[in-house]
Amino acid sequence: MSLKRESFDNSRDDALEIFRGSADMVSEILNLRCLYVEDHNSNVSRLAVEIGRELNLDRLSIAIVEMAGKMHDTGMFSLYADLISKPGPLKSFEMELVKEHPIVGANITKTAPFPAGVTRAILEHHERLDGSGYPSGIEEPEISLEGRILAVAEVVSAMSFFRPYRELHGVEYALDEVRKYSGILYDREVVKACFRAFEMGFDFKESRSNRKSLR
């Protein structure tokens, strides 16, 4: 007898462990395609979790940002590898393709019974409080807290490491960016929580080139 999705409690501890394992698998597949030297998905996930803890979120909300962080770039599967790693600014039509990746990622993850907030956070991780983000250009009241957390974690993680389309990078540079636009692009309380996480000793994982291979 098949299990109806609506009868399945995806907030149970055993269910969350299954979903965490699924998110880990997706993250490792993304790493195989990703040309970045660092483990970006894991870094976003780990920082999002620490931000959630600093905000005193409940267990399920922290699990949501953990899983969403690991899978936030799933939609990048729809893009060519040379587009992802292209040096210099993207052309307008290329940027439009990139802006579709949160939608693609959300459509992929919603096919599994992850907690509902996971898909929503993935969809919203490039939205900004003033409506200047993508893919939908929604503003502050419409963006979920999990989406706001993922937005800050993603920006700080990405800007802390080298990218072929810019030269400046580093944790201090990344934190200055979110501080500068706190309350404008990024949620003020989330930014404060991010700073507290680093003050408490958070740091990003070593580069993937230094990690042991999985056996």
WOQUIGI-V747798 format. One record per residue. N is the residue number from 0. SS is DSSP state (a for helix, b for strand, c for the rest). PHI is phi in radians with two decimals (NA if undefined). PSI is psi in whole degrees, -180 to 180 (none if undefined). Layout:
n=N ss=SS phi=PHI psi=PSI
n=N ss=SS phi=PHI psi=PSI
This chain:
n=0 ss=c phi=NA psi=129
n=1 ss=c phi=-1.30 psi=148
n=2 ss=c phi=-1.57 psi=122
n=3 ss=c phi=-1.22 psi=136
n=4 ss=a phi=-1.07 psi=-38
n=5 ss=a phi=-1.19 psi=-18
n=6 ss=a phi=-1.63 psi=-1
n=7 ss=c phi=-1.64 psi=121
n=8 ss=c phi=-1.50 psi=98
n=9 ss=c phi=-1.49 psi=12
n=10 ss=c phi=-1.79 psi=-3
n=11 ss=c phi=-1.15 psi=152
n=12 ss=a phi=-1.02 psi=-43
n=13 ss=a phi=-1.18 psi=-37
n=14 ss=a phi=-1.16 psi=-42
n=15 ss=a phi=-1.10 psi=-37
n=16 ss=a phi=-1.13 psi=-38
n=17 ss=a phi=-1.10 psi=-46
n=18 ss=a phi=-1.16 psi=-37
n=19 ss=a phi=-1.07 psi=-42
n=20 ss=a phi=-1.10 psi=-40
n=21 ss=a phi=-1.12 psi=-41
n=22 ss=a phi=-1.14 psi=-39
n=23 ss=a phi=-1.06 psi=-43
n=24 ss=a phi=-1.07 psi=-46
n=25 ss=a phi=-1.07 psi=-42
n=26 ss=a phi=-1.07 psi=-42
n=27 ss=a phi=-1.16 psi=-37
n=28 ss=a phi=-1.12 psi=-41
n=29 ss=a phi=-1.07 psi=-39
n=30 ss=a phi=-1.09 psi=-33
n=31 ss=a phi=-1.13 psi=-32
n=32 ss=a phi=-1.61 psi=-25
n=33 ss=c phi=-1.33 psi=140
n=34 ss=c phi=-1.69 psi=1
n=35 ss=c phi=-1.25 psi=149
n=36 ss=c phi=-1.37 psi=-23
n=37 ss=c phi=-1.75 psi=166
n=38 ss=c phi=-1.50 psi=80
n=39 ss=a phi=-1.06 psi=-46
n=40 ss=a phi=-1.10 psi=-44
n=41 ss=a phi=-1.15 psi=-39
n=42 ss=a phi=-1.10 psi=-43
n=43 ss=a phi=-1.09 psi=-45
n=44 ss=a phi=-1.07 psi=-48
n=45 ss=a phi=-1.13 psi=-42
n=46 ss=a phi=-1.18 psi=-40
n=47 ss=a phi=-1.05 psi=-40
n=48 ss=a phi=-1.10 psi=-45
n=49 ss=a phi=-1.15 psi=-38
n=50 ss=a phi=-1.08 psi=-45
n=51 ss=a phi=-1.03 psi=-41
n=52 ss=a phi=-1.15 psi=-41
n=53 ss=a phi=-1.12 psi=-27
n=54 ss=c phi=-1.54 psi=2
n=55 ss=c phi=1.02 psi=41
n=56 ss=c phi=-1.29 psi=159
n=57 ss=c phi=-1.30 psi=169
n=58 ss=a phi=-0.99 psi=-43
n=59 ss=a phi=-1.19 psi=-42
n=60 ss=a phi=-1.11 psi=-39
n=61 ss=a phi=-1.17 psi=-40
n=62 ss=a phi=-1.09 psi=-37
n=63 ss=a phi=-1.10 psi=-48
n=64 ss=a phi=-1.23 psi=-29
n=65 ss=a phi=-1.09 psi=-50
n=66 ss=a phi=-1.24 psi=-41
n=67 ss=a phi=-1.10 psi=-38
n=68 ss=a phi=-1.07 psi=-40
n=69 ss=a phi=-1.19 psi=-26
n=70 ss=a phi=-2.01 psi=10
n=71 ss=c phi=-1.09 psi=-27
n=72 ss=c phi=-1.76 psi=20
n=73 ss=a phi=-0.96 psi=-35
n=74 ss=a phi=-1.14 psi=-14
n=75 ss=a phi=-1.14 psi=-16
n=76 ss=a phi=-1.02 psi=-24
n=77 ss=a phi=-1.43 psi=-7
n=78 ss=c phi=-1.85 psi=152
n=79 ss=c phi=-1.24 psi=143
n=80 ss=a phi=-1.04 psi=-37
n=81 ss=a phi=-1.24 psi=-21
n=82 ss=a phi=-1.32 psi=-41
n=83 ss=a phi=-1.08 psi=-38
n=84 ss=c phi=-1.81 psi=14
n=85 ss=c phi=-1.13 psi=129
n=86 ss=c phi=-1.31 psi=149
n=87 ss=c phi=1.42 psi=175
n=88 ss=c phi=-1.19 psi=149
n=89 ss=c phi=-1.41 psi=150
n=90 ss=c phi=-1.24 psi=163
n=91 ss=a phi=-1.03 psi=-42
n=92 ss=a phi=-1.23 psi=-31
n=93 ss=a phi=-1.20 psi=-40
n=94 ss=a phi=-1.13 psi=-36
n=95 ss=a phi=-1.11 psi=-36
n=96 ss=a phi=-1.15 psi=-44
n=97 ss=a phi=-1.07 psi=-39
n=98 ss=c phi=-1.16 psi=-12
n=99 ss=c phi=-1.46 psi=-14
n=100 ss=a phi=-1.14 psi=-31
n=101 ss=a phi=-1.13 psi=-35
n=102 ss=a phi=-1.18 psi=-46
n=103 ss=a phi=-1.07 psi=-45
n=104 ss=a phi=-1.09 psi=-42
n=105 ss=a phi=-1.12 psi=-40
n=106 ss=a phi=-1.15 psi=-33
n=107 ss=a phi=-1.23 psi=-49
n=108 ss=a phi=-1.25 psi=-26
n=109 ss=c phi=-1.30 psi=-7
n=110 ss=c phi=-1.32 psi=-14
n=111 ss=c phi=-1.90 psi=155
n=112 ss=c phi=-1.41 psi=44
n=113 ss=c phi=-1.05 psi=154
n=114 ss=c phi=-0.90 psi=141
n=115 ss=a phi=-0.95 psi=-34
n=116 ss=a phi=-1.13 psi=-22
n=117 ss=a phi=-1.12 psi=-52
n=118 ss=a phi=-1.06 psi=-42
n=119 ss=a phi=-1.12 psi=-43
n=120 ss=a phi=-1.10 psi=-40
n=121 ss=a phi=-1.08 psi=-43
n=122 ss=a phi=-1.10 psi=-33
n=123 ss=a phi=-1.76 psi=3
n=124 ss=c phi=-1.22 psi=-10
n=125 ss=c phi=-1.98 psi=11
n=126 ss=c phi=-1.38 psi=153
n=127 ss=c phi=-2.25 psi=151
n=128 ss=c phi=-0.99 psi=-33
n=129 ss=c phi=-1.54 psi=5
n=130 ss=c phi=1.51 psi=6
n=131 ss=c phi=-1.52 psi=0
n=132 ss=c phi=-1.51 psi=-168
n=133 ss=c phi=-2.50 psi=161
n=134 ss=c phi=-1.58 psi=-16
n=135 ss=c phi=-1.84 psi=-14
n=136 ss=c phi=1.16 psi=31
n=137 ss=c phi=-1.30 psi=158
n=138 ss=c phi=-1.90 psi=-178
n=139 ss=a phi=-0.77 psi=-53
n=140 ss=a phi=-1.15 psi=-22
n=141 ss=a phi=-1.57 psi=-14
n=142 ss=c phi=-1.53 psi=127
n=143 ss=c phi=-1.16 psi=158
n=144 ss=a phi=-1.07 psi=-40
n=145 ss=a phi=-1.09 psi=-38
n=146 ss=a phi=-1.14 psi=-37
n=147 ss=a phi=-1.19 psi=-39
n=148 ss=a phi=-1.13 psi=-46
n=149 ss=a phi=-1.12 psi=-36
n=150 ss=a phi=-1.06 psi=-46
n=151 ss=a phi=-1.21 psi=-45
n=152 ss=a phi=-1.06 psi=-40
n=153 ss=a phi=-1.17 psi=-45
n=154 ss=a phi=-1.14 psi=-46
n=155 ss=a phi=-1.12 psi=-42
n=156 ss=a phi=-1.12 psi=-48
n=157 ss=a phi=-1.13 psi=-42
n=158 ss=a phi=-1.38 psi=-8
n=159 ss=c phi=-1.42 psi=-14
n=160 ss=c phi=-2.20 psi=161
n=161 ss=c phi=-1.11 psi=141
n=162 ss=b phi=-2.32 psi=146
n=163 ss=c phi=-1.16 psi=-15
n=164 ss=c phi=-1.69 psi=4
n=165 ss=b phi=-2.72 psi=160
n=166 ss=c phi=-1.75 psi=-41
n=167 ss=c phi=-1.24 psi=137
n=168 ss=c phi=-2.90 psi=169
n=169 ss=c phi=2.32 psi=156
n=170 ss=a phi=-1.08 psi=-44
n=171 ss=a phi=-1.09 psi=-42
n=172 ss=a phi=-1.06 psi=-43
n=173 ss=a phi=-1.15 psi=-44
n=174 ss=a phi=-1.17 psi=-36
n=175 ss=a phi=-1.06 psi=-37
n=176 ss=a phi=-1.11 psi=-49
n=177 ss=a phi=-1.27 psi=-30
n=178 ss=a phi=-1.14 psi=-43
n=179 ss=a phi=-1.05 psi=-38
n=180 ss=c phi=-1.89 psi=19
n=181 ss=b phi=-1.10 psi=130
n=182 ss=c phi=1.46 psi=-8
n=183 ss=c phi=-1.92 psi=-59
n=184 ss=c phi=-1.78 psi=-34
n=185 ss=b phi=-2.09 psi=145
n=186 ss=c phi=-1.06 psi=128
n=187 ss=a phi=-1.08 psi=-44
n=188 ss=a phi=-1.21 psi=-35
n=189 ss=a phi=-1.16 psi=-41
n=190 ss=a phi=-1.08 psi=-44
n=191 ss=a phi=-1.04 psi=-43
n=192 ss=a phi=-1.12 psi=-37
n=193 ss=a phi=-1.10 psi=-44
n=194 ss=a phi=-1.11 psi=-40
n=195 ss=a phi=-1.10 psi=-37
n=196 ss=a phi=-1.05 psi=-44
n=197 ss=a phi=-1.21 psi=-37
n=198 ss=a phi=-1.10 psi=-30
n=199 ss=c phi=-1.47 psi=2
n=200 ss=c phi=1.89 psi=7
n=201 ss=c phi=-1.08 psi=140
n=202 ss=c phi=-2.56 psi=162
n=203 ss=c phi=-1.42 psi=157
n=204 ss=c phi=-1.20 psi=157
n=205 ss=c phi=-1.09 psi=166
n=206 ss=c phi=-1.11 psi=152
n=207 ss=a phi=-1.10 psi=-26
n=208 ss=a phi=-1.16 psi=-20
n=209 ss=a phi=-1.73 psi=-2
n=210 ss=c phi=-1.42 psi=149
n=211 ss=c phi=-1.24 psi=145
n=212 ss=c phi=-1.21 psi=149
n=213 ss=c phi=-1.35 psi=138
n=214 ss=c phi=-2.14 psi=none
